[in-house]
């Protein structure tokens, strides 16, 4: 048994003081005791202890682009060319090294589980590896080394656009058709730190007649999809099929409670209603959406319609899930001219419980008996958080204020240091290996 004493802890019914949390050897919480004194042998956790964070949308290899794409004017589409250049260079070994360092950086920011939207399947020129899931297995190993859980959202990516074949670096993403994609994914197996999900890259990358195959291939698994990130995607979909991307997904059975719509930026009122009726999730990635000039999505309208909101770091322009949570509120303020569009409890839910559920880990994301022992201690005595109301720390803290991270009962980060050592050195080495 392991026990942690928390100065403050975020429990399902709100913030509590002087909380003792115990877990068994399997990393499952066995007791939660508020208003108790610290006992000999307890590990003292400073500040506010939140449940472990869920990064519901990650592209690990995009981390190599941070600080390298800000030259001149451009758009999402010009940025994409730089992304393709990185994708062209990776092999399973370099992918594992980069993903390990990327996931370790996320762990430093409080992430216990990452949803990896994985579409880099083949070798250069589209040649399959001897193990057709070699790149997925590299991600599995990377997450384990970094001390986080992973949901591998294996992504179907068949065309380069509406009626356009894959070409150049995109050939590494393909599976020929949805049936072959499903057969390849069927070779993967979950384990104690890995769960499997499916993904439709976008309606421009999976033709209409293939959508239902992907949507129904793994009916018990999460299904994620990039949705209406760019106005150009909406316009092209209307031209090709006469409906919006959301309506297209709905019409082909790809919009259900297990669906997570990533970005969901440019939606019509009917789109929002469809997502709400399905009780789908929407994953907002605010630091990426502003970095790529995507726009500000209708987060409050989606939540009011019944959509559950989650958060992701996406291209890792910033690795700070607290910033993603805060930006959800701040972007709403910019769009609406009002403050308090989301209260702290809603932001914490998006950051923790709802994110884990969207990734297929419903037993995580809460500090309660029977849940996974994922704990994130955020300091209240730094230059950023000093004087903060503990119940509002999500609106003042950053990743730099994360002191301790426990994932499934195992301490991964201690006093702001990852168990692998200097993560900056790991990142620098991995990125240099890819780019030089």
N, C-alpha and C positions, 0 to 999 in steps of 0.2 A: 504493500500500500504506500502511496505517496500523498502528502498533504501540502496544500498551499494556503497561506493566510493572506488575504487580500485587503488592503486598506479600504478600497471600494471595489465592488464587482457589479457588472451589469447583468442582472438576473432577468428571467422572462417577464416579471412584473415590475421591472424598473431597477434603479440604482439602489444598492444596499451597502452599508458600512460594516467593516470588521467581519468579513466573510471567510469561512474556512471551507475549502473544497478538497475532497479526497477522491482518489481514483485507485482502481485495482491495477494489478500488474498488466492487464490487457489495455490499459489506457482509457477505461470507461469510468465516468464519474459515478461514485457510490454514495456520496452525501454532499449536501450544500447547507452550511449552517451560518446564517447571518447573525450579527451582533454577538460574536464570541471573541474571547481573548486568544492571542497567539499561544500555541503550545510548544513545548520543546520538540524539536525535530521538524517543525513546520518550515517550509520555504516561504519567506516573506516576499510578497509581490508589491512593488511600490505603485503609487498613483491609482489609476483606474484600470481594472482588469476587464477587458472585453472578451467575448467569444472570439475564436480564431476567425480571420477574414477569409472570404472566398473571392478569388479573382476569377470571375466567370467568363472572361474572354481574353485569351493570350495568344500571341504569335511570337514564340520565343526568339526566332531568328531575326525578327525585326529589331531586336535590341542593338544589333550591330550598326543600325542607322542613326542612333541618337547622336545629335550634334553634328551630323554630316549632310543634312538635306536643306539647310537654310541659306540657299544662295539664289538671289534674284526672285522674281515673281514666279508663281506657279499655282498648282492646284493638286487635288488628290491624284489626278491622272499623271502629272509630272512626277510626283513623289513615287508613284507606283513603279516607274521605270527604274529608280534607284533600288527599290525593294527587289525587283526581278534580278538585278545584278548580284545582290547578295545571295538570293536563292540559287543562282547558277553555280555558286562556288562551294556549296556545302556538301559534305559527305557524312556518313553516320558518325565518324569519330569527331569531326569538328562540330557537328550538330550537337552531339552529346556534351562536349565541353562548353559550348556557348549556352545551351539550355541549362546545364548545371549551374553556371554562374548567374544566369538570369533568374532562375528559381531561388537561388540563395539570396539574391538581392530582394526578391519578393518576400522571402521569409523574414529578412531584416525589417521589412515594412509591416509584419504581422500576418502575412498570408499563410494559412494552413493548408489550403487546397486551391489548385489552379485548374481551370478548364482550358485545355490546349486545343485550339481550333487548328487542327493539323491537316495540311494538304500537300506537304512536300514529300511525296511518296516515292518517286522514282529517281534514278540516276540521270546524269547529263544526257540530253537528247531523248529522254523518255524511256531509257532502257531500264527494265525492272532489275532490282537487286536479286541475288540468289534467294535471300529471304525477302519476300515482297513487302514485309513490314519492318525492314531493318531500321528505317527512320523513326517509326513509331516506337520501336523497342529502345532506341537511343533516348527518346523522351522519357520513357518509363524509368530507365536507369538514372537519368538526370534528376528526376523528381525524387527518387529514393535517396540519391547522394545528397541532395540539398535538404532533405528532411521534411518534404511536403508531400501531401497526397495529390494525385492527379486524376482528372477525368479526361481520357483521350477522346476528343470529339473528332473522330476520323471523318474527313470531309470529302464528299463527292464533288468533283470539279471536272467537267467534261468538255466545256466549250469556252472559247475566249471571249464570247459575247453572243448576242442573239444571232444564231445562224452562222457563227464564225468559228472555225476550228481552232484548236490550241496550236500555238506556234512558239518557237524560241524557248525561253525558260519555262513557259507554261506547260510544255510537254512533260515536265517533271511532276506535274500535279494530277495528271489524268489517269483514268482507269478504263478507258475505251467506252464503257457503258455502265449503267447503274447496277446491272446484275453482276458484272465482274468486280465492281467496287464492293458490293455486298459479300461476294465470295472471299475477297481478300480480307475484309474486316472480320469475317467469320473465323479466320484463323487466329485472331487475337484472343487472349484470355485475361480476365480480371485477376487481381490478387489483393492482398490485404491493404495495399496503398494505391491501387489503380482500379478505376472503374471505366467502363466503355460507354461511349455515346456516339451518335451519328450527327452529321452536319451536311446541310445543303449550302455550298459556298454562297450562292446567290441565285436568283432566278435567271440571271444572265449566263451563269456557268452550268446550270443543269436545265436541259430542255424540258418543255412542258410534259412531253410523254414519258419522261424519266422521273418526275417528281414523286409520283405515288410509290414507285419502287423504293426510293430512298426513305420516304416517310413511313412505310410499313415494314421495312426490312427487320427492324429491331424494336418491336412495339413497346417493350418495357423500358427502353433506354431514353435518356434525354435526346432531344433533337434540336439543334441550334442552326440558325441561318442568318447571314448578313441580310438586312432588310432596309431598303429605301435609304441607304446612306447618302446617296447623291441624287439630285433632281434628274440628272441625265439617265440614271438607271430607271427611274419612273417613266420618263418620256419614252425610252426605248422599249420598255415592257408594254406600254400602251400601244405603241406602234406595232409591236409584234403580235400581241394577244388581245388587245382591246380592253384590258383590265389593269388595275394596279398590281404591283407585286404581292401585296397582302391578300387581295382577292384571289389571285392566281394560286397562292399557297392554300387558301381556304378551299377553293374549288377542287383541289387534288388531295385533300385529306392531310395536309401538312401543317395545319394550324389546330393544335390541341393544347391541353394543360401541360404536356411535357415539352412543348415548343418554347424556345427562347429566341425572340427576335432581337438581333444584335444591331445596335444603333437606333433603328426605328425613328429616323430623324425627320423625314419628309413624308408625313402621313396625312391622308384625308380624314374627315370625320367618320366616314364609313370604315376606313381602315382601323381606326381606334376602336370603333364599336365591335368589329370582328375580333380583334385581339382580346377585348374585354369579355365578350361572350364565351370565348374559348378558355378564359382564365389562364392565358399564356403569360410568360415572363417577357420582360424587355430588359436587355442589358445595355446600360448606358456606359460609355467610355469617355467621359468629358475631356480628359486631357488630350486624348487622341483626336476627338471630334473638333476641338479648337485648333490643335496643331495642323490638322489637314484641311481646315477651313470648311468642314462639313456643314456646320450650322448647329442650332440648338433645338433639340428634339422636344416633343410635347410631354414631358415627364409627368407633370401634374395631371394633365388630361388623361393620360394612360392609367395612372394610379386610380383616379376617380372612376374610370370605366371598369375597374376590377383587375387590371394587369398588375402582376407582382414585379417590382423593379429590382434589378441586380446591377452589379458594377464590375467593370473590367479595365485592365490596363492596356489591352489591345497591342499597340505597336511599341509599348514601353518607352514612349517619349518621356514619361515620368513613371517611376516605380513607387507609388505612394497611394495606397488604397484609401487612406484617410483624406487625401486631397481629392480623390475621385468622389468620395461621399460628400465632402463639403461643396465640391463644384456642382453636384446635382442641385443643391439649393441655390448656389450663387448664379448659375446659369438661368435658373427659373426667375431669380430676381431681375436679371438683365432683360429677360424676355417679357416679363409681366409688369415690371415697375413696382412690385410688391415684395416685402420681406416675409419670412416665415411660411414659405410655401410648403416646406417639409420640416416637421419637428425633428429633434435629435433622435427620438425613438424610431422614426421611419427611416432615417439615414442609417442607423445601426442595423435595422432589419435588412436593408438592402445589402449592407456590408457583410452580414453574417448569415443568419438563418435562411433568408430567401435565396441568397446566392448559392449556399450549399444545396438547397433543395433543387434548384435548377440544374445542378451538376450531378444529381443522383446520390447525394449524401444527406438524406433527411435526418439522420441521427447526429449531425454536426451543426454547429452554429448557435448553440444555446448552452448556457451554464446551468445545467439541471441534471438530476439523477437519470442515469441511463444514456446520457449524451457522451460523445467523444470528449476527452479532456483536452480541448484546445483552448489555450488561454493566452491573451496578449496584454501585457502590462504596459500602460502608457503613463509616462511620468507627468506629475503635476508641478514639478519644480524647475522646469527649464525656462529659458528666456521666452519661449513661445507660449508655454502653458501656465506660467506663474500667475496666480490670481484667478484662473478659470474656475467657473462652477464645474465640479466634477461631472454633473449631468450634461454639460454642454462641451465636454472636451473634444468631441468629434468635430466641432466647429473651430477649434484652435490648434489642435495638435497636428504634427506631421510625422512622416516615417522616422525622422531623426529623434523623435521623442519616445519611440518604442524601446523599452528596456529589456523585456524578457518575452520569449515566445515558446510556448509549449504546444506540441502537436501530438495528439494521441498519447498524452502522458509523458512524452519525451521532450526534454529541453533542447531546443534547436538554437536559440539565441539567448545569450546571457550578457547583461549589462551592455547591450548594443553590439555584441560581437557574435558572429555566426560560428558554429562549430567547425566549419571548414577553414576558418582563419580569415585572412584579408580578402574579402570578396572583390574589392576594387582591383587587386592584382589578378584574380581569376578572370574577371571580365576583360581586363586589358590584354591578357595573354590570349584568351579565346577569340577576341575580336581581331587582334593582329593576325592570328592564324588564318582567319577567314579572308581578311582584306588585303593582306600583303603577300 
